[in-house]
């Protein structure tokens, strides 16, 4: 059994589309990031904000970096796969 045959999907099997899932996660993370930045600015109007509010945008920003780099690299990886099949 070759690698290509191993990864073929059986009829009726639900195929998980990672790209679609990653894109949706990236969208929700951008909403969370925006809300944390707005909360940060709102807290600054009351004086110096606590550290947890100041640094709250960083976790979603880091996750957006990871998902964004994945989506950025996806067309290049897909292009390499199609070139490999043609050769």
N, C-alpha and C positions, 0 to 999 in steps of 0.2 A: 504494500500500500504506500503510495507516494504521499508527500506532504499536502499536495493540492487536493487529493482525494480525501485525506483525513479531515480537512477543514470544510468540506462541502456540507451544506445543510440538508437535512432530511426533510421530506415533504411534511408540512404541518408544524414544523419546528419554528418557534418564535426566534427571530434573529435580532440580537441586540445591536443596535446601531450606535457605536461609541461616539462617532462624530456628532451625531444629533444630540446625544446626551451631554457631551462636553460643551457644546454650544449653548444648550439650555442652562447648564450650571453657570457658565460664564455670564449669561444675561442676568440671572438672579444674583450673582455675586456683584455685578455692577450696580444693581439696585441697592443692595445692602451697603456697599461702599459709599454710594451717594448719600444714603441716610446717615451713615456714621459721620461723614464729613459735615453735613448740615447740623447734626447734633453737636459736633465739635465747635462749629462757629457759634451756635446758640449758647453753648456753655461759656464761650469766651466773653460773651456780653455780660455775664454775671461776675466776672473776675477771672483769675487764673483757674483753669479747669483742673480736676484731678488727673493724675497720670493715666488712669485706665481709660478716660474719655479721650485724652490726647492721642493715645496709641491704638485706640479701637479701630481706626481705618486700616491698620497694617495687615491683620490676618486676611481680610477679604482681598486686599490689594495683592498680597503674595499669591493667593490662590488664583486670582485673575492673571497674574504673570504666568503661572504654570499652564492654565488652560489656554491663554492667549498664544503662548509659544507653541503649544501643541497644534492649535488651529493654523498658526503661521507656517509650521513645518509640514503640515498635512499635504498640501498640493505638491511639494517637492518630493516627498516620500512616495506619493502615488505616481508621480511622473517617473521616478526611478523604477518602480515596479512594472509599469507598462513598457518601459524601454527594455527591461530584462526579459519580458515575455516575447518581445518582437525578435530578439536576437537569436 
